[in-house]
Amino acid sequence: MVNTRFPGFGTPRSERWSMSRLNRPSPLWGSNGITFGPDERLYVAQFLAGQISAVDATTGEVEVVVPADGPVQAPDDLAFGSDGSMYIADITPQRVWRRSPDGEFTLLSEEIRVPNGITCVGDRLFVNEMRPGGRVVELLPETGEVVVLADGLAMGNAMQQGPDGSLYYPHMMTGQVWRVSPDGGPAQEVADDVHEPVAVRFDHDGALVVLSRGLTGIVTRIDPDTGRRSTIETGVAGMDNAAFDRENRMLVSNYGSGGVTQVDALGTRTVVGRGLHGPFGVAADEAGRVYAGDHFRLADGDLVTGDLVQPVAGGACHGVAAGCGLVHITSMHGDVRTFDPATREVRMRVEDLAEPTGIAITEGGLLVAETGAGRVVHIDDSDAVTPIAELPHPVDVAVDDEGSHYASDDSLGAVVRIEGGSVVTVVDGLDQPQGITVHEGALYVVEVGTQRLLAVSPTTGETRTEAESLPVGLPPGIQRDDPPPTLFPPARPRPFAGLTTTPDGALLLAANGEGTVLRLTPATLTRPLREAGSAQR
C-alpha cells in the first residue's frame, strides 16, 4: 500500500486481518491558493497540511516543495514576485513569509490579521484579511511596514490586479466584488449579488472570473466593460482559488476535498484527484453505508463500492456515529448535530462544548468525548447534557453489548471503563490511543504513537497486536502543536484516527495519514483474548 500524502509510512501489515482501501489516497491534503510559478508548475498551498506542493498540470504529478515540518504552519494563499520569490499567507499563526528562490524563509509580518488573499504587482506585495472588518494592505517586504488601502472588508480572499490596474477582491459575507487602486483612494463596488464569491481572477482575455465556494461550483464571468454576466455550474463543490495556464485554461483548487480540476463551459478534467482531508471519525449504519467526518464535510459512501462522495452536512466534522437511520456528528467548534440522510435535514443537538471528538450511540442518547473540557458527557433524547466522567484528555468513546461505557485518553495513554461515575483503567501504558470500538467482546484500539491496532480484553487488560505500520497520525519526524480551534483565524482539525465495527463483522479505520478509510476483514480464525494471564505487547 503506497502512501501518497506523506513520506515515512511503512506498509500496513497484519496476520489476522485482510486490509483494503475504500477510497484512493489523497495526494493533496486540501488545496487552497494556487498559482503558476516561474518553472510553469502549479503551486498549491495546503492550509490543512501546512505544506505547499508543485503540480505538473499536464501529468498531475505532485511534489512537496514546502514540507509540513518547516516554519510555515498553515499556508492559505501564495504569490510569486518578479525575482522568483514565493510570498505566503500563513493564515492560522497570522504571518506573511517570503521564500527566496534558494529556499530561505524570511518572516515579513505578524501585523496582518487573518492574512489570506495575496498577490504581487511587479515588485509590490499586497495582502487582504479574511475576517469581518478586514483590510487590503500593501506590505513593504524590506521594512515590514503595512500601508492600508481599504478597510471594512466582509471577509476578503483571493484577489488579483485587473487590466485597469486596480486590485479586485471578494467580500465573501455579502456576495460582492470590490476594487481599490494600489496607490490608494476610495474602494469601489464592482458587482453585487455574486454567488458565494471566494476568489476573483482575470483570464488572459481580461474577463473578470469569480469562483463560488458553494456546492454546485458556480463560476461567474463578468465583462469588465459592460458588466454583462454569464455563469456555469461546474459541479466542483467547495472551490477555493483559480489560475489560468498559457492556453487560458482555468484550473481550480478545492478547499472542501482537495485536488485540482480544469473547468470550462464544456465540462471538467481532473488534474489531481480530490479526496479526504482526514478522515477523522468513521461509522457504518445498519445497511453498511460508510460515513466519515472530514472537517469541511461529512463524506458518505457505499461499503461495497467504496465511493466516498461530496458534502452532505455541516462543517468542522470530527466524530461520527450512525444508527437507526440517523448520523450523529461532533464539530471541532463545539456542537453536536444529528443528520437524517433520507430528508437531508440537520438538527442541532448541543452547542458550546469544548472540542468534542469521539461519539457513540448509547441507551437513551449519545456518549461524547468532550476533549477540551476533560470529560465524557451523555446527551439524552431531549438534548440535556450530563457529565459522567472526568479524564485528562478523552478522545473517543465506545459502548459494548451490555451497555458498558469506555473511553480512550491519548495523554493518559489509557483506555478506561466508566462505571457509575467512576473511572476504571482497562489498560494503560499506551502511546496515544485514539479510536476505539467493541468487536466480538474485545476492545479494539488505534495506538497512533506506534501506528498499531490493538485488541484489548475488557476484563484483564491483556493486549494483542492486530495490525502494524498503519498510516495514522503524522509520519516520523514531523511534530505539530496546533492551537485550540477558532473561527478567526481558522484552525486546523485536531488529528483523530477513528475506528468502528461494521454490521458484517469488519472494522473500519480512519487512515488520516494517507486520506483513506481502511476496511479490515478477518483473515484467519483468531483465538479470543485470554481471560487471565500476562499482557502480550
C-alpha positions as CSV (number, residue, x, y, z in Angstrom):
1,M,0.0,0.0,0.0
2,V,1.7,3.2,-1.2
3,N,1.3,6.4,0.7
4,T,0.9,9.5,-1.5
5,R,0.4,12.2,1.1
6,F,3.4,12.0,3.3
7,P,6.7,10.0,3.1
8,G,7.8,8.0,6.0
9,F,5.0,5.5,6.5
10,G,5.6,1.8,6.1
11,T,3.3,-0.8,4.5
12,P,0.4,-1.8,6.7
13,R,0.5,-5.5,7.7
14,S,-1.5,-8.0,9.7
15,E,-1.6,-11.7,10.1
16,R,-5.1,-11.6,11.4
17,W,-6.9,-9.2,9.1
18,S,-7.1,-8.5,5.4
19,M,-6.9,-4.8,4.6
20,S,-8.3,-2.9,1.7
21,R,-8.9,0.8,1.0
22,L,-12.5,2.1,0.5
23,N,-11.1,5.1,-1.4
24,R,-8.0,6.2,-3.1
25,P,-5.3,8.0,-1.1
26,S,-5.3,11.8,-1.4
27,P,-2.2,13.3,-3.0
28,L,-3.1,16.8,-1.7
29,W,-4.3,17.3,1.9
30,G,-6.7,20.0,0.8
31,S,-5.9,22.7,-1.8
32,N,-6.3,26.4,-1.3
33,G,-4.3,29.1,-3.0
34,I,-2.9,28.2,-6.4
35,T,-0.6,30.0,-8.8
36,F,1.8,29.2,-11.6
37,G,5.5,29.5,-10.6
38,P,8.5,30.6,-12.7
39,D,9.0,27.0,-13.6
40,E,5.5,26.8,-15.1
41,R,4.3,24.3,-12.5
42,L,1.2,25.0,-10.5
43,Y,1.9,25.7,-6.8
44,V,-0.7,24.6,-4.3
45,A,-1.0,26.0,-0.7
46,Q,-2.4,23.3,1.6
47,F,-3.8,25.0,4.7
48,L,-4.7,21.8,6.5
49,A,-1.4,20.1,5.7
50,G,0.9,23.0,6.5
51,Q,2.7,22.4,3.2
52,I,3.0,23.6,-0.4
53,S,3.2,21.3,-3.4
54,A,4.1,21.9,-7.0
55,V,1.9,20.1,-9.6
56,D,2.6,19.3,-13.2
57,A,-0.7,20.5,-14.8
58,T,-0.3,18.0,-17.7
59,T,0.6,14.8,-15.8
60,G,-0.8,15.6,-12.4
61,E,2.5,14.7,-10.7
62,V,2.8,16.2,-7.3
63,E,6.0,17.2,-5.5
64,V,6.1,18.7,-2.0
65,V,8.1,21.9,-2.1
66,V,7.5,23.4,1.3
67,P,7.2,20.5,3.7
68,A,5.0,20.3,6.8
69,D,8.0,20.4,9.2
70,G,9.1,23.8,8.1
71,P,8.4,27.3,9.6
72,V,5.2,27.8,7.6
73,Q,2.2,26.3,9.6
74,A,-1.0,26.9,7.6
75,P,-0.4,28.4,4.1
76,D,-3.7,29.5,2.6
77,D,-2.5,31.6,-0.4
78,L,0.7,32.3,-2.3
79,A,2.1,34.5,-5.0
80,F,5.4,34.9,-6.8
81,G,7.4,38.1,-7.1
82,S,9.4,39.2,-10.2
83,D,12.6,37.7,-8.8
84,G,11.1,34.3,-8.2
85,S,10.5,34.7,-4.5
86,M,7.4,33.0,-3.1
87,Y,5.2,35.0,-0.8
88,I,3.0,33.0,1.6
89,A,-0.1,34.0,3.6
90,D,0.2,31.8,6.7
91,I,-3.3,32.2,8.0
92,T,-3.6,30.5,11.4
93,P,-0.4,32.0,13.1
94,Q,-1.2,35.2,11.1
95,R,2.1,35.7,9.4
96,V,3.4,36.5,6.0
97,W,6.5,34.9,4.7
98,R,8.9,35.2,1.8
99,R,10.7,32.1,0.5
100,S,13.7,33.1,-1.7
101,P,14.4,31.2,-4.9
102,D,17.1,29.3,-2.9
103,G,14.6,28.2,-0.3
104,E,15.5,30.6,2.6
105,F,12.5,31.8,4.6
106,T,12.1,35.4,5.9
107,L,9.2,36.4,8.2
108,L,7.8,39.6,6.8
109,S,4.9,40.5,9.1
110,E,2.9,39.4,12.1
111,E,0.7,42.5,12.0
112,I,-1.8,41.4,9.4
113,R,-4.9,39.8,11.0
114,V,-6.0,36.5,9.3
115,P,-4.0,37.1,6.1
116,N,-5.4,35.3,3.1
117,G,-5.5,36.8,-0.4
118,I,-2.0,37.7,-1.5
119,T,-0.8,39.0,-4.8
120,C,2.3,40.7,-6.4
121,V,2.2,43.6,-8.8
122,G,5.7,43.9,-10.1
123,D,7.9,44.2,-7.0
124,R,5.0,45.3,-4.8
125,L,3.2,42.9,-2.4
126,F,-0.5,43.2,-1.4
127,V,-2.4,41.1,1.2
128,N,-6.1,41.1,2.4
129,E,-7.7,39.8,5.5
130,M,-10.3,37.1,5.8
131,R,-12.3,38.5,8.7
132,P,-15.3,40.8,9.3
133,G,-13.9,44.3,9.1
134,G,-10.8,43.2,7.3
135,R,-8.4,45.3,5.3
136,V,-6.5,45.4,2.0
137,V,-2.9,46.4,2.7
138,E,0.4,46.8,0.9
139,L,3.2,45.1,2.8
140,L,6.7,46.5,2.2
141,P,8.9,43.4,2.3
142,E,12.1,45.3,3.3
143,T,10.7,47.0,6.3
144,G,7.6,45.1,7.2
145,E,5.6,48.3,7.1
146,V,1.8,47.9,6.4
147,V,0.0,50.5,4.3
148,V,-3.8,50.3,4.5
149,L,-5.5,50.7,1.1
150,A,-9.1,49.7,2.1
151,D,-10.9,48.5,5.2
152,G,-14.4,47.2,6.2
153,L,-14.0,44.0,4.1
154,A,-16.7,41.4,4.8
155,M,-14.1,38.6,4.7
156,G,-11.6,39.0,1.9
157,N,-10.0,36.2,-0.1
158,A,-8.1,35.5,-3.3
159,M,-7.5,38.8,-5.2
160,Q,-5.7,39.9,-8.4
161,Q,-4.9,43.1,-10.3
162,G,-7.2,43.8,-13.1
163,P,-6.5,45.3,-16.6
164,D,-7.3,48.7,-15.2
165,G,-4.6,48.4,-12.6
166,S,-6.9,48.1,-9.6
167,L,-6.9,45.3,-7.1
168,Y,-10.1,43.2,-7.3
169,Y,-11.2,41.1,-4.3
170,P,-14.3,39.4,-2.9
171,H,-16.5,40.2,0.1
172,M,-17.4,36.7,1.0
173,M,-20.0,37.5,3.5
174,T,-22.0,39.9,1.3
175,G,-21.7,38.4,-2.2
176,Q,-19.8,41.4,-3.6
177,V,-16.7,42.1,-5.6
178,W,-14.8,45.3,-4.9
179,R,-11.7,47.0,-6.2
180,V,-9.2,49.6,-4.9
181,S,-6.2,51.3,-6.5
182,P,-2.8,50.0,-5.4
183,D,-1.9,53.7,-4.9
184,G,-4.8,54.4,-2.6
185,G,-8.2,56.2,-2.9
186,P,-11.7,55.1,-2.2
187,A,-12.7,51.4,-2.7
188,Q,-15.5,50.8,-5.3
189,E,-18.1,48.1,-5.5
190,V,-17.8,46.3,-8.9
191,A,-20.5,43.6,-8.6
192,D,-23.3,42.7,-6.2
193,D,-25.3,39.5,-5.7
194,V,-22.5,37.2,-6.8
195,H,-23.0,33.6,-5.7
196,E,-20.9,32.9,-2.6
197,P,-17.7,34.5,-4.0
198,V,-14.4,33.1,-2.8
199,A,-11.9,34.1,-5.4
200,V,-11.5,36.9,-8.0
201,R,-9.4,36.2,-11.1
202,F,-8.8,37.6,-14.6
203,D,-8.3,35.4,-17.6
204,H,-5.9,36.2,-20.4
205,D,-8.7,38.0,-22.3
206,G,-9.2,40.4,-19.4
207,A,-12.6,38.9,-18.3
208,L,-13.4,39.0,-14.6
209,V,-13.9,35.5,-13.3
210,V,-15.4,34.9,-9.8
211,L,-15.4,31.5,-8.2
212,S,-18.2,30.3,-5.8
213,R,-17.4,28.2,-2.7
214,G,-20.9,26.7,-2.9
215,L,-22.0,23.1,-3.5
216,T,-22.8,23.5,-7.2
217,G,-19.4,25.1,-8.1
218,I,-20.7,28.2,-9.9
219,V,-18.2,30.2,-11.9
220,T,-19.4,33.7,-12.8
221,R,-17.8,35.6,-15.8
222,I,-18.2,39.4,-15.9
223,D,-17.4,41.6,-18.8
224,P,-15.3,44.4,-17.2
225,D,-16.6,46.9,-19.8
226,T,-20.3,46.1,-19.9
227,G,-20.9,44.3,-16.7
228,R,-22.7,41.5,-18.5
229,R,-22.6,38.2,-16.7
230,S,-22.6,34.6,-17.6
231,T,-22.4,31.6,-15.3
232,I,-21.6,27.9,-15.4
233,E,-22.1,25.2,-12.9
234,T,-19.0,23.0,-12.7
235,G,-20.2,20.6,-10.0
236,V,-16.9,21.1,-8.1
237,A,-18.2,21.8,-4.6
238,G,-16.0,24.0,-2.3
239,M,-13.8,25.7,-4.9
240,D,-11.2,28.0,-3.3
241,N,-9.0,29.5,-6.0
242,A,-8.1,29.5,-9.7
243,A,-5.2,30.0,-12.0
244,F,-5.0,30.3,-15.8
245,D,-2.4,28.5,-17.8
246,R,-0.7,29.7,-21.0
247,E,-3.6,28.4,-23.1
248,N,-6.1,30.3,-20.9
249,R,-7.4,27.1,-19.4
250,M,-8.7,27.6,-15.9
251,L,-7.5,25.3,-13.1
252,V,-9.3,25.4,-9.8
253,S,-8.4,24.3,-6.3
254,N,-10.9,22.8,-3.8
255,Y,-10.9,23.5,0.0
256,G,-13.7,21.0,0.5
257,S,-12.0,17.9,-0.8
258,G,-8.6,18.9,-2.2
259,G,-7.4,18.2,-5.7
260,V,-7.0,20.4,-8.8
261,T,-9.6,20.4,-11.6
262,Q,-9.6,22.0,-15.1
263,V,-13.0,23.6,-15.7
264,D,-14.7,25.3,-18.6
265,A,-18.1,25.6,-20.2
266,L,-17.8,22.1,-21.8
267,G,-17.0,20.3,-18.5
268,T,-14.2,19.3,-16.2
269,R,-10.9,17.4,-16.3
270,T,-9.3,16.0,-13.2
271,V,-5.6,17.1,-12.9
272,V,-5.1,15.9,-9.3
273,G,-7.9,13.8,-7.8
274,R,-9.9,15.0,-4.9
275,G,-10.1,13.0,-1.7
276,L,-10.3,13.1,2.1
277,H,-8.7,15.7,4.4
278,G,-8.7,13.3,7.3
279,P,-10.6,11.3,7.7
280,F,-11.3,11.5,11.4
281,G,-14.4,9.8,12.8
282,V,-15.8,6.9,10.8
283,A,-19.1,5.0,11.1
284,A,-21.2,2.4,9.3
285,D,-25.0,2.3,9.6
286,E,-27.2,-0.9,9.7
287,A,-27.1,-1.1,5.9
288,G,-23.3,-0.9,5.8
289,R,-23.2,2.6,4.4
290,V,-20.0,4.4,5.5
291,Y,-19.7,7.9,6.9
292,A,-16.5,9.8,7.5
293,G,-16.1,13.1,9.4
294,D,-13.8,15.1,7.2
295,H,-13.7,18.6,8.7
296,F,-15.3,20.7,5.9
297,R,-17.8,18.0,5.1
298,L,-19.4,14.7,6.1
299,A,-18.3,12.2,3.4
300,D,-20.6,9.3,2.8
301,G,-20.3,6.2,0.6
302,D,-21.4,2.7,-0.1
303,L,-19.5,-0.1,1.8
304,V,-19.5,-2.3,-1.3
305,T,-18.4,0.3,-3.9
306,G,-16.3,2.3,-1.6
307,D,-17.4,5.6,-3.3
308,L,-16.8,8.4,-0.9
309,V,-18.7,11.4,-2.2
310,Q,-19.3,15.2,-1.6
311,P,-20.6,17.1,1.3
312,V,-24.0,16.3,2.9
313,A,-24.0,18.1,6.2
314,G,-22.4,20.7,8.4
315,G,-18.8,21.8,8.9
316,A,-15.8,21.1,11.1
317,C,-17.0,17.5,11.2
318,H,-14.9,15.3,13.5
319,G,-16.5,12.3,15.3
320,V,-19.3,10.3,13.6
321,A,-21.8,7.6,14.8
322,A,-24.6,6.1,12.8
323,G,-27.7,4.1,13.7
324,C,-31.5,3.9,13.4
325,G,-31.4,5.8,10.1
326,L,-29.5,8.8,11.6
327,V,-25.9,10.1,11.6
328,H,-24.6,11.9,14.7
329,I,-21.7,14.3,14.2
330,T,-19.4,16.2,16.6
331,S,-17.9,19.5,15.4
332,M,-14.4,20.7,16.3
333,H,-16.1,24.1,17.1
334,G,-18.2,22.7,19.9
335,D,-21.5,21.4,18.6
336,V,-23.2,18.0,18.2
337,R,-25.6,17.6,15.3
338,T,-27.9,14.8,14.0
339,F,-28.2,14.4,10.3
340,D,-31.1,12.5,8.5
341,P,-29.8,11.1,5.2
342,A,-33.3,10.5,4.0
343,T,-34.5,14.1,4.4
344,R,-31.1,15.8,4.3
345,E,-32.1,17.7,7.4
346,V,-29.7,18.6,10.2
347,R,-30.8,19.0,13.8
348,M,-28.6,20.9,16.2
349,R,-28.4,18.9,19.5
350,V,-25.9,20.7,21.7
351,E,-23.7,23.8,21.3
352,D,-20.7,25.3,23.1
353,L,-19.0,22.1,24.1
354,A,-15.2,22.2,24.4
355,E,-13.7,20.4,21.4
356,P,-15.9,17.3,21.3
357,T,-14.3,14.4,19.4
358,G,-15.5,10.8,19.6
359,I,-19.2,10.0,19.7
360,A,-21.2,6.7,20.3
361,I,-24.8,5.8,20.5
362,T,-25.9,4.5,23.9
363,E,-29.2,3.7,25.6
364,G,-31.3,6.9,25.7
365,G,-28.9,9.1,23.8
366,L,-25.4,9.8,22.8
367,L,-22.0,9.4,24.5
368,V,-19.4,12.1,23.7
369,A,-15.8,12.6,24.5
370,E,-15.5,16.4,25.3
371,T,-11.8,16.5,24.8
372,G,-11.2,20.2,25.6
373,A,-13.1,20.0,28.9
374,G,-11.5,16.8,30.0
375,R,-14.8,14.9,30.4
376,V,-17.2,12.4,28.9
377,V,-20.8,13.5,28.7
378,H,-24.2,11.9,28.0
379,I,-26.7,13.7,25.7
380,D,-30.2,12.4,26.2
381,D,-33.1,12.5,23.7
382,S,-34.2,15.9,25.0
383,D,-30.6,17.2,24.4
384,A,-29.8,17.6,28.1
385,V,-26.1,17.2,28.8
386,T,-24.9,15.2,31.8
387,P,-21.2,14.8,32.7
388,I,-20.4,11.2,33.6
389,A,-16.6,11.1,34.0
390,E,-13.6,13.3,34.2
391,L,-10.4,12.5,32.3
392,P,-7.3,14.5,31.3
393,H,-7.9,14.3,27.5
394,P,-10.5,11.8,26.3
395,V,-10.7,11.4,22.6
396,D,-13.1,8.5,21.8
397,V,-15.8,6.5,23.4
398,A,-17.5,3.1,22.8
399,V,-20.4,1.1,24.2
400,D,-20.5,-2.7,24.5
401,D,-23.5,-5.0,24.2
402,E,-24.1,-4.8,27.9
403,G,-24.2,-1.1,27.8
404,S,-20.8,-0.5,29.5
405,H,-19.1,2.7,28.5
406,Y,-15.4,3.0,27.5
407,A,-13.2,5.9,26.7
408,S,-9.6,6.4,25.3
409,D,-7.4,9.1,26.6
410,D,-4.3,9.9,24.4
411,S,-2.5,12.0,27.1
412,L,-3.2,9.5,29.9
413,G,-2.2,6.6,27.5
414,A,-5.1,4.5,28.6
415,V,-8.4,3.0,27.9
416,V,-10.9,3.2,30.8
417,R,-14.3,1.9,31.7
418,I,-16.8,4.3,33.2
419,E,-18.8,2.7,36.0
420,G,-21.4,4.8,37.8
421,G,-19.3,7.9,37.6
422,S,-16.0,6.1,38.5
423,V,-13.2,5.6,36.1
424,V,-11.6,2.1,36.0
425,T,-8.4,1.6,34.0
426,V,-8.7,-1.3,31.5
427,V,-5.2,-0.9,30.0
428,D,-2.6,1.8,30.3
429,G,1.0,2.4,29.1
430,L,-0.3,3.0,25.5
431,D,1.1,5.6,23.1
432,Q,-1.6,8.0,22.0
433,P,-4.6,5.7,22.0
434,Q,-7.4,7.3,19.9
435,G,-10.2,5.4,18.0
436,I,-11.8,2.6,20.0
437,T,-14.6,0.1,19.2
438,V,-16.0,-3.1,20.5
439,H,-15.8,-6.2,18.3
440,E,-16.8,-9.7,19.4
441,G,-16.4,-8.9,23.1
442,A,-13.0,-7.3,22.8
443,L,-12.0,-3.6,22.7
444,Y,-10.0,-2.6,19.6
445,V,-7.8,0.5,19.9
446,V,-5.8,2.6,17.4
447,E,-2.5,3.3,19.1
448,V,-1.4,6.2,17.0
449,G,2.0,6.7,18.6
450,T,3.1,3.2,17.4
451,Q,0.8,3.1,14.4
452,R,-0.7,-0.2,15.6
453,L,-4.2,-1.6,16.1
454,L,-4.5,-3.4,19.4
455,A,-7.2,-5.8,20.7
456,V,-7.7,-5.5,24.5
457,S,-9.6,-7.8,26.9
458,P,-12.1,-5.6,28.8
459,T,-11.8,-7.8,31.8
460,T,-8.0,-8.5,32.1
461,G,-6.4,-5.7,30.0
462,E,-4.5,-8.3,28.1
463,T,-3.5,-6.8,24.7
464,R,-2.6,-8.3,21.3
465,T,-1.3,-6.5,18.2
466,E,-3.7,-6.9,15.4
467,A,-2.1,-4.7,12.7
468,E,1.1,-2.7,12.4
469,S,2.5,0.2,10.3
470,L,-0.9,1.8,9.9
471,P,-0.9,5.2,8.1
472,V,-2.4,7.1,11.0
473,G,-1.2,10.4,12.6
474,L,1.8,12.3,11.3
475,P,4.8,10.5,9.7
476,P,8.0,10.0,11.6
477,G,10.0,13.2,12.1
478,I,7.0,15.7,11.9
479,Q,5.6,17.3,15.0
480,R,2.9,20.0,15.3
481,D,1.3,21.8,18.2
482,D,-1.9,23.2,16.8
483,P,-3.7,25.9,18.8
484,P,-7.2,25.4,20.2
485,P,-9.9,25.7,17.4
486,T,-11.1,29.1,16.5
487,L,-13.1,30.5,13.6
488,F,-10.9,33.6,13.1
489,P,-8.2,32.7,12.3
490,P,-9.4,29.3,11.1
491,A,-7.8,26.4,12.9
492,R,-6.8,23.0,11.5
493,P,-8.6,20.0,12.8
494,R,-7.0,18.0,15.7
495,P,-5.8,14.7,14.3
496,F,-8.1,11.8,15.2
497,A,-7.9,8.2,13.9
498,G,-11.4,6.9,14.3
499,L,-12.4,3.2,14.4
500,T,-15.7,1.4,14.1
501,T,-17.3,-2.0,13.7
502,T,-19.5,-2.8,10.7
503,P,-22.7,-4.9,10.8
504,D,-21.0,-7.7,8.9
505,G,-18.1,-8.0,11.4
506,A,-15.4,-5.9,9.7
507,L,-13.5,-3.0,11.2
508,L,-13.2,0.5,9.6
509,L,-10.2,2.6,10.4
510,A,-9.7,6.3,9.6
511,A,-6.3,6.3,8.0
512,N,-5.7,10.0,8.2
513,G,-2.0,9.7,7.3
514,E,-2.9,9.0,3.7
515,G,-6.5,10.1,3.4
516,T,-8.4,6.8,3.2
517,V,-10.8,4.6,5.1
518,L,-9.3,1.1,5.6
519,R,-11.6,-1.9,5.8
520,L,-10.2,-4.8,7.9
521,T,-11.9,-8.2,7.5
522,P,-10.8,-11.3,9.4
523,A,-8.1,-13.2,7.5
524,T,-7.9,-16.2,9.8
525,L,-9.8,-17.7,12.7
526,T,-8.3,-16.0,15.7
527,R,-8.4,-17.2,19.2
528,P,-10.1,-14.9,21.7
529,L,-8.1,-13.0,24.2
530,R,-7.4,-14.9,27.3
531,E,-9.4,-14.0,30.4
532,A,-6.3,-14.3,32.5
533,G,-2.6,-14.1,32.1
534,S,0.0,-11.5,31.3
535,A,-0.4,-8.9,28.6
536,Q,1.1,-9.5,25.2
537,R,2.5,-6.4,23.6
